[in-house]
Amino acid sequence: MRLGINLGYWGAGMDGDNLAVAQEADRLGYDVCWAAEAYGSDAPTVLAWVAAKTERIDVGSAIMQIPARQPAMTAMTAATLDSLTGGRFRLGLGVSGPQVSEGWYGVKFDKPLARTREYVEIVRKAMTRERLSYEGEHWTLPLPDGPGKPIKLTVHPQREHIPLYIAAIGPKNLEQTGEIADGALLIFPSAEHLEETALRHLRAGREKAGLTMQGFDVCPTLPLALGDDVNALADVFRPYTALYVGGMGSRKQNFYNQLAQRMGYEKEAAEIQDKYLAGDKAGAAAAVPHSLIDQTALLGSVERIAERMTAYAEAGVTTLTLAPAGFTLDERLAALRAGVEAMEHAGLA
């Protein structure tokens, strides 16, 4: 099992610290550094900056949002970043959610699976540098009866095949991800529930494509907080968990809420959502069960974190992405180093 880090969103007041975290992760031998985007900082700019300031670590988008860009533009960006970084780029894609897709980008959030499949097909075809033509339900290239003609990408990526990941939560999306992608980006993963909530669906998709799980990157992201008081550490993540379970998407389309339900928290997920959508964010945070946080984060001493890492490795995780927590840069760097120490303690390094 390899280690990665996730810097989250840029522009949250920790930009200098984020770069220091990425550089320390590079020094410590972390495998990949991911950056996110929603409706603030964009991922490609951040990744170019981080790649220019590091030497070895891969950089990946977790995620580049499908409604934000035409697929040919994403292929251009991926090819450019792969060339600039000397083959260190990983392309992570996701459909985002209905509020961002329709409210920020003005793109209808309909048929997300079909749109994702077509998007991936176009991106991959464009990066082969053959002349691009495509006929689908959502994209037709070139447009018919116009002046457009099939064009090929002029940039040469460093590699013929850039690793492509998809952020997936629901069963159907997970199955399709297994079928068409090289890896899956998972959030709120519980080692105890990973088989039923994710891996069996990914495996079904791989089998549909005539493939096995060999070489497929199962890549969940977990916060990591170092300390002696596990309860106090978990409380730090209550607002974060309540935001996703209670407030992401809409009442009917909250994938994180549905995931919590599949993990056995049906009643609690409903209460968190009711309170969050009613404006009671403090009440929603208080309603988050400690066990839900503890199952989906790495909390405590190096030895306790090592035990949890072993559980994830045994469950089938191939790249464990950490979001090192802390109120200061020193605390975040200490959490980053604790990740490596825990891997070594568990005999996973």
C-alpha positions as CSV (number, residue, x, y, z in Angstrom):
1,M,0.0,0.0,0.0
2,R,1.3,3.4,-1.0
3,L,0.7,6.8,0.7
4,G,-0.6,10.0,-0.8
5,I,-1.7,13.4,0.5
6,N,-4.6,15.6,-0.3
7,L,-4.2,19.4,0.0
8,G,-7.9,20.1,-0.5
9,Y,-8.8,23.5,-1.8
10,W,-6.3,26.3,-2.3
11,G,-7.1,29.8,-1.1
12,A,-8.3,28.8,2.4
13,G,-5.6,30.7,4.1
14,M,-3.1,27.9,4.3
15,D,-1.5,28.2,0.8
16,G,2.1,28.7,2.0
17,D,1.6,25.8,4.4
18,N,0.1,23.6,1.7
19,L,3.2,24.0,-0.4
20,A,5.4,23.2,2.6
21,V,3.3,20.1,3.2
22,A,3.7,19.0,-0.4
23,Q,7.4,19.5,-0.3
24,E,7.8,17.5,3.0
25,A,5.6,14.7,1.5
26,D,8.0,14.7,-1.5
27,R,11.0,14.4,0.8
28,L,9.3,11.7,2.8
29,G,8.6,9.6,-0.2
30,Y,4.8,10.0,-0.5
31,D,3.6,8.7,-3.9
32,V,1.1,11.3,-5.0
33,C,-0.2,14.8,-4.0
34,W,-3.8,15.5,-4.9
35,A,-5.6,18.9,-5.1
36,A,-9.3,19.6,-5.3
37,E,-11.6,22.1,-6.9
38,A,-15.2,23.1,-6.3
39,Y,-16.1,26.8,-7.0
40,G,-12.9,28.5,-5.8
41,S,-9.4,27.5,-6.7
42,D,-9.0,25.3,-9.8
43,A,-6.9,22.1,-9.6
44,P,-4.6,22.4,-12.6
45,T,-3.1,25.7,-11.6
46,V,-2.4,24.4,-8.1
47,L,-0.9,21.2,-9.4
48,A,1.4,23.0,-11.8
49,W,2.7,25.2,-8.9
50,V,3.2,22.2,-6.6
51,A,4.9,20.2,-9.4
52,A,7.3,23.1,-10.1
53,K,8.3,23.2,-6.4
54,T,8.8,19.4,-5.9
55,E,11.0,16.8,-7.5
56,R,9.5,13.3,-7.4
57,I,6.0,13.1,-6.1
58,D,3.1,12.7,-8.6
59,V,0.5,15.4,-8.7
60,G,-3.2,14.5,-9.3
61,S,-6.5,16.3,-9.6
62,A,-9.1,15.1,-7.1
63,I,-11.0,16.2,-8.9
64,M,-11.3,18.1,-12.1
65,Q,-15.0,18.7,-12.5
66,I,-16.6,17.3,-15.6
67,P,-19.2,20.2,-16.0
68,A,-16.4,22.8,-15.8
69,R,-14.6,21.8,-19.0
70,Q,-15.2,20.4,-22.4
71,P,-13.5,17.0,-22.6
72,A,-11.1,18.1,-25.3
73,M,-9.9,20.9,-23.0
74,T,-9.4,18.4,-20.2
75,A,-7.3,16.3,-22.6
76,M,-5.2,19.4,-23.4
77,T,-4.7,20.2,-19.7
78,A,-3.7,16.6,-18.9
79,A,-1.3,16.3,-21.8
80,T,0.3,19.7,-20.9
81,L,0.7,18.9,-17.2
82,D,2.1,15.4,-18.0
83,S,4.6,17.0,-20.3
84,L,5.6,19.8,-17.8
85,T,5.9,17.4,-14.9
86,G,7.9,14.8,-16.7
87,G,5.2,12.2,-16.4
88,R,4.0,12.9,-12.9
89,F,0.4,13.8,-13.6
90,R,-2.7,11.8,-12.7
91,L,-6.1,12.8,-14.0
92,G,-8.9,12.5,-11.5
93,L,-12.4,13.3,-12.8
94,G,-15.9,13.7,-11.2
95,V,-19.3,15.0,-12.0
96,S,-19.5,17.3,-8.9
97,G,-23.0,17.7,-7.6
98,P,-26.3,19.3,-8.7
99,Q,-25.8,22.5,-6.8
100,V,-22.4,23.3,-8.3
101,S,-23.0,21.8,-11.7
102,E,-26.2,23.8,-12.3
103,G,-25.7,26.8,-10.0
104,W,-22.0,27.5,-10.8
105,Y,-21.4,26.1,-14.3
106,G,-25.0,26.2,-15.7
107,V,-24.8,22.6,-16.8
108,K,-27.8,20.3,-16.1
109,F,-27.0,17.5,-13.7
110,D,-28.7,14.8,-15.6
111,K,-27.5,11.3,-16.7
112,P,-24.2,11.7,-14.9
113,L,-23.1,8.1,-15.7
114,A,-23.6,8.5,-19.4
115,R,-21.9,11.9,-19.4
116,T,-18.9,10.5,-17.5
117,R,-18.6,7.5,-19.9
118,E,-18.6,9.8,-23.0
119,Y,-16.3,12.3,-21.4
120,V,-13.7,9.6,-20.6
121,E,-13.9,8.1,-24.1
122,I,-13.3,11.6,-25.7
123,V,-10.5,12.5,-23.3
124,R,-8.7,9.2,-24.0
125,K,-9.3,9.3,-27.7
126,A,-7.9,12.9,-27.8
127,M,-4.8,11.9,-25.9
128,T,-4.0,9.2,-28.4
129,R,-3.3,12.1,-30.8
130,E,-5.5,10.6,-33.5
131,R,-7.9,13.0,-35.2
132,L,-10.8,13.5,-32.9
133,S,-14.3,12.6,-34.0
134,Y,-17.1,11.4,-31.7
135,E,-20.8,10.7,-31.9
136,G,-22.6,10.4,-28.6
137,E,-25.7,11.5,-26.8
138,H,-24.0,14.4,-25.1
139,W,-21.1,15.3,-27.4
140,T,-20.7,15.2,-31.1
141,L,-17.3,16.2,-32.6
142,P,-17.1,17.9,-35.0
143,L,-20.5,19.5,-35.0
144,P,-22.5,18.4,-38.0
145,D,-23.2,20.6,-41.0
146,G,-20.6,23.2,-40.0
147,P,-17.0,24.3,-40.6
148,G,-15.5,22.1,-38.0
149,K,-13.2,19.2,-38.9
150,P,-11.5,16.5,-36.9
151,I,-8.3,17.9,-35.3
152,K,-5.6,16.1,-33.4
153,L,-3.8,17.1,-30.2
154,T,-0.5,18.9,-30.9
155,V,1.0,18.4,-27.5
156,H,2.9,15.2,-26.8
157,P,2.2,13.9,-23.3
158,Q,5.2,12.4,-21.5
159,R,3.4,9.0,-21.4
160,E,1.2,7.2,-23.8
161,H,-1.3,6.4,-21.0
162,I,-2.0,9.0,-18.3
163,P,-3.6,7.3,-15.3
164,L,-7.3,8.2,-15.1
165,Y,-9.3,8.1,-11.9
166,I,-12.9,8.8,-11.2
167,A,-14.4,10.0,-7.9
168,A,-17.2,7.5,-7.2
169,I,-19.6,6.9,-4.3
170,G,-22.8,5.3,-5.5
171,P,-23.0,1.6,-6.6
172,K,-23.6,2.3,-10.3
173,N,-20.9,4.9,-10.5
174,L,-18.5,2.6,-8.8
175,E,-19.2,-0.2,-11.2
176,Q,-18.7,2.0,-14.2
177,T,-15.5,3.4,-12.7
178,G,-14.2,-0.1,-12.4
179,E,-15.1,-0.7,-16.0
180,I,-13.6,2.5,-17.6
181,A,-11.0,3.9,-15.2
182,D,-7.5,3.1,-13.8
183,G,-8.5,4.0,-10.3
184,A,-11.2,5.1,-7.9
185,L,-11.1,8.1,-5.6
186,L,-13.2,7.4,-2.5
187,I,-14.3,9.6,0.3
188,F,-15.5,8.6,3.8
189,P,-14.2,5.1,3.4
190,S,-14.6,2.7,6.3
191,A,-12.2,-0.3,6.2
192,E,-15.0,-2.4,7.8
193,H,-17.5,-1.5,5.1
194,L,-15.2,-1.1,2.1
195,E,-16.1,-4.4,0.5
196,E,-19.8,-3.9,0.6
197,T,-19.9,-0.2,-0.1
198,A,-17.2,0.0,-2.8
199,L,-15.0,-3.0,-3.7
200,R,-17.7,-5.4,-4.9
201,H,-19.1,-2.8,-7.2
202,L,-15.6,-1.9,-8.6
203,R,-14.9,-5.6,-9.1
204,A,-18.1,-6.1,-11.0
205,G,-17.1,-3.3,-13.3
206,R,-13.7,-4.8,-13.9
207,E,-15.2,-8.1,-14.7
208,K,-17.6,-6.5,-17.1
209,A,-14.6,-5.1,-19.0
210,G,-12.8,-8.5,-18.8
211,L,-10.3,-7.3,-16.2
212,T,-9.3,-8.1,-12.7
213,M,-8.5,-5.7,-9.8
214,Q,-4.8,-6.2,-10.6
215,G,-3.3,-2.8,-11.3
216,F,-6.4,-0.9,-10.4
217,D,-5.8,1.8,-7.8
218,V,-8.2,1.9,-4.9
219,C,-7.5,5.4,-3.5
220,P,-9.5,6.6,-0.5
221,T,-8.9,9.9,1.3
222,L,-8.9,10.0,5.1
223,P,-8.1,12.9,7.5
224,L,-5.2,12.1,9.9
225,A,-4.9,13.6,13.3
226,L,-2.2,12.8,15.8
227,G,-2.8,12.9,19.5
228,D,-3.7,11.0,22.7
229,D,-7.4,12.0,23.1
230,V,-9.2,10.2,20.3
231,N,-12.6,11.7,21.3
232,A,-11.3,15.2,21.2
233,L,-9.6,14.6,17.8
234,A,-12.9,13.2,16.4
235,D,-14.8,16.3,17.6
236,V,-12.5,18.4,15.3
237,F,-14.1,16.6,12.3
238,R,-17.7,16.9,13.4
239,P,-18.4,20.0,11.3
240,Y,-16.6,18.5,8.3
241,T,-18.7,15.3,8.5
242,A,-21.9,17.1,9.1
243,L,-21.3,19.4,6.1
244,Y,-21.0,16.4,3.7
245,V,-23.6,14.1,5.2
246,G,-26.0,16.9,5.9
247,G,-25.5,19.7,3.4
248,M,-23.8,18.5,0.2
249,G,-26.1,18.3,-2.8
250,S,-29.8,18.4,-2.2
251,R,-32.1,16.4,0.2
252,K,-32.8,13.9,-2.6
253,Q,-29.3,13.9,-4.1
254,N,-26.8,13.8,-1.3
255,F,-24.4,10.9,-2.2
256,Y,-22.5,11.2,1.1
257,N,-25.8,10.9,3.1
258,Q,-26.6,7.8,1.1
259,L,-23.2,6.3,1.8
260,A,-23.6,6.8,5.6
261,Q,-26.9,5.0,5.3
262,R,-25.3,2.1,3.5
263,M,-22.8,1.9,6.4
264,G,-25.6,1.4,8.8
265,Y,-26.3,5.0,9.9
266,E,-29.8,5.4,8.4
267,K,-31.4,7.2,11.4
268,E,-28.3,9.3,12.2
269,A,-27.9,10.4,8.6
270,A,-31.5,11.5,8.4
271,E,-31.1,13.5,11.7
272,I,-27.9,15.2,10.5
273,Q,-29.4,16.2,7.2
274,D,-32.6,17.5,8.9
275,K,-30.7,19.7,11.3
276,Y,-28.2,20.9,8.7
277,L,-30.8,21.9,6.1
278,A,-32.8,23.6,8.9
279,G,-29.8,25.8,9.6
280,D,-28.8,24.1,12.8
281,K,-25.2,23.3,11.9
282,A,-24.1,22.9,15.5
283,G,-26.9,20.5,16.1
284,A,-26.0,18.6,12.9
285,A,-22.4,18.3,14.0
286,A,-23.4,17.1,17.5
287,A,-25.6,14.4,15.9
288,V,-22.7,12.8,14.0
289,P,-21.8,9.6,15.8
290,H,-18.3,9.2,17.1
291,S,-18.0,5.8,15.5
292,L,-18.7,7.2,12.0
293,I,-15.9,9.7,12.4
294,D,-13.5,7.1,13.9
295,Q,-14.3,4.7,11.1
296,T,-13.5,7.2,8.4
297,A,-10.5,9.0,9.8
298,L,-7.1,8.0,11.2
299,L,-7.0,9.3,14.8
300,G,-4.7,8.8,17.8
301,S,-1.2,7.6,18.4
302,V,1.1,6.2,15.7
303,E,0.4,2.7,17.0
304,R,-3.4,3.2,16.7
305,I,-3.1,4.7,13.2
306,A,-0.9,1.8,12.2
307,E,-3.6,-0.6,13.2
308,R,-6.2,1.3,11.1
309,M,-3.8,1.4,8.2
310,T,-3.4,-2.4,8.4
311,A,-7.2,-2.8,8.2
312,Y,-7.3,-0.6,5.1
313,A,-4.5,-2.6,3.4
314,E,-6.2,-5.9,4.2
315,A,-9.5,-4.5,2.9
316,G,-8.0,-3.8,-0.5
317,V,-6.7,-0.2,-0.5
318,T,-3.7,0.3,-2.7
319,T,-3.1,4.0,-2.2
320,L,-4.1,5.6,1.1
321,T,-4.4,9.3,0.7
322,L,-4.0,11.3,3.9
323,A,-5.3,14.8,4.7
324,P,-2.9,15.7,7.6
325,A,-4.8,17.8,10.1
326,G,-3.5,20.5,12.4
327,F,-4.0,24.1,13.5
328,T,-0.4,25.0,12.7
329,L,2.0,24.0,10.0
330,D,4.1,22.2,12.6
331,E,1.1,20.1,13.6
332,R,0.3,19.2,9.9
333,L,4.0,18.3,9.2
334,A,4.0,16.1,12.4
335,A,0.8,14.3,11.1
336,L,2.5,13.9,7.8
337,R,5.5,12.2,9.4
338,A,3.3,10.1,11.6
339,G,1.8,8.6,8.4
340,V,5.1,7.3,7.4
341,E,6.0,6.1,10.9
342,A,2.6,4.3,11.1
343,M,3.2,2.6,7.8
344,E,6.6,1.4,9.0
345,H,5.2,0.3,12.4
346,A,2.6,-1.7,10.5
347,G,5.2,-3.2,8.2
348,L,3.4,-1.8,5.2
349,A,6.2,0.5,3.9
